[in-house]
């Protein structure tokens, strides 16, 4: 399985807060409804990226 950077998927800077990630998710998913099946695939990618950011430790540099 290909691992992609969740910050790039959501279009936010590395280390952005969970709140910023949630806002970016909302912005990006708003227009996907019009795309049909292609939008559903993109929504899945965005959901995975948001979940990964939400589950990261508060201090990623400390998780080794």
C-alpha positions as CSV (number, residue, x, y, z in Angstrom):
1,X,0.0,0.0,0.0
2,X,1.3,3.4,-1.0
3,X,1.9,5.8,1.9
4,X,1.3,9.4,1.2
5,X,2.0,12.5,3.3
6,X,-1.4,13.4,4.8
7,X,-0.4,17.1,4.9
8,X,0.2,17.1,1.2
9,X,-3.1,15.3,0.6
10,X,-5.0,18.0,2.6
11,X,-2.9,20.8,1.2
12,X,-1.6,22.2,4.6
13,X,1.9,22.8,5.9
14,X,3.7,20.0,7.8
15,X,2.9,20.1,11.5
16,X,-0.4,22.0,11.0
17,X,-2.8,21.5,13.9
18,X,-5.7,19.1,14.0
19,X,-8.0,22.1,13.8
20,X,-6.3,23.3,10.6
21,X,-6.5,19.8,9.2
22,X,-10.3,19.6,9.9
23,X,-10.9,23.0,8.2
24,X,-8.8,21.9,5.2
25,X,-10.8,18.7,5.0
26,X,-14.1,20.6,5.1
27,X,-13.0,23.0,2.3
28,X,-11.7,20.2,0.1
29,X,-14.7,17.9,0.4
30,X,-17.3,20.6,-0.2
31,X,-16.9,20.4,-4.0
32,X,-16.5,16.7,-4.3
33,X,-20.2,15.8,-4.3
34,X,-20.5,17.1,-7.9
35,X,-17.7,14.7,-9.1
36,X,-19.6,11.4,-8.5
37,X,-17.4,8.3,-8.3
38,X,-14.2,10.3,-8.8
39,X,-15.2,12.5,-5.9
40,X,-15.9,9.5,-3.7
41,X,-12.3,8.2,-4.3
42,X,-10.9,11.6,-3.4
43,X,-13.1,11.8,-0.3
44,X,-11.7,8.5,0.8
45,X,-8.1,9.8,0.4
46,X,-8.9,13.0,2.3
47,X,-10.7,11.0,5.1
48,X,-7.6,8.8,5.5
49,X,-5.3,11.8,5.7
50,X,-7.4,13.6,8.3
51,X,-7.6,10.4,10.4
52,X,-3.8,10.0,10.2
53,X,-3.3,13.6,11.4
54,X,-5.9,13.3,14.2
55,X,-4.2,10.1,15.5
56,X,-0.6,11.4,15.5
57,X,1.1,12.2,18.8
58,X,1.0,15.8,20.0
59,X,4.8,15.9,19.7
60,X,5.7,13.8,16.6
61,X,9.4,14.3,17.2
62,X,9.1,12.5,20.5
63,X,7.6,9.3,18.9
64,X,10.5,7.2,17.8
